[in-house]
Amino acid sequence: MADFRKEGRPCPIAHRGCMEAGPENSLTAFEEAAALGAGGVEMDVRRTRDGKLVVFHDADVRRLTMGWQGPYNSGKVKDMTWEKLSQVRLPFGGHLLKRFPEGGYSNEKQYYYPWAVAPEQEVLYQMERFESRAENEEQVLSAVYRRYKEEYERRCLEDGRLERILSLREFFQWLRTQPEGFFAEVELKERGIAGAVIQMAEKCHAADRCIVFSGMDEVVWEIQDWCRSHKKPEGLRLGANIRFLKDEQKEMLDRGDFYEVGLNAGSFGREEVEYLHQKGIQVFSNLGDTPDWWESLDRLGVDGFKTNCLGQYRKWRQKWERK
């Protein structure tokens, strides 16, 4: 796998694919990310009741269906068979990230809900409710769906496109068709699947294109332990989304095999990047889709950054380079 930094610039990594083009973690979103020049994609893995590994972020399907297929579909992935989950269709309408505030997105949760049907003021209001924990996520989603049900369904009907959920095998097969150097950050969203994911990557001849990681400590060590007790596939890289670099995280990094770590945008500076580089660890910024943060990435020496706004980043980069 080639060094991600090209000409001193950090590598853009499409978070869950290009959500400006298709539902998150969908084939359309991944294909558009590659077409727009992303160096790689970040995607998520869960397991169904009958043991099928699937490309999906949430524990259930309610956020990405929002009542479009029956009254507020709330099926949990772990309780559904692959036969049932594979029948779920994800609508484009109402979910694509169409607008980009002048200052960008300071709160990443604003990406993930069908805010395309609601005005900007409503987005901010609902996020304040969610962040204050006055209401839980399901209550917020239910309230938004009830209030904007007609508009949401109108958008779905106008667009008409639907995506199915990918199996992990299908994703790896697609990954192998991409140009040399294109990679995937494979995030494990639950315990007990590390070995199966790594073995499938190897079986699909995609291990050398993958960075397997997690944001949950217990899963990070499950990945590390599996690779210690088995032969790690050639070319496979391991990572961890540690978010902040404190003494506890530094100790953790000394005990494992880490190719890269994820740090939250705005939580680190040049000193942290240099510390990790001295240990041979690459630094990927977690989101931070604001022009101010994008401008700081080069200066900080970041190796890669995850973005939900790949199209907007490309436009910003072209404009910024012309200055």
Disulfide bonds with the S-S distance in Angstrom:
none
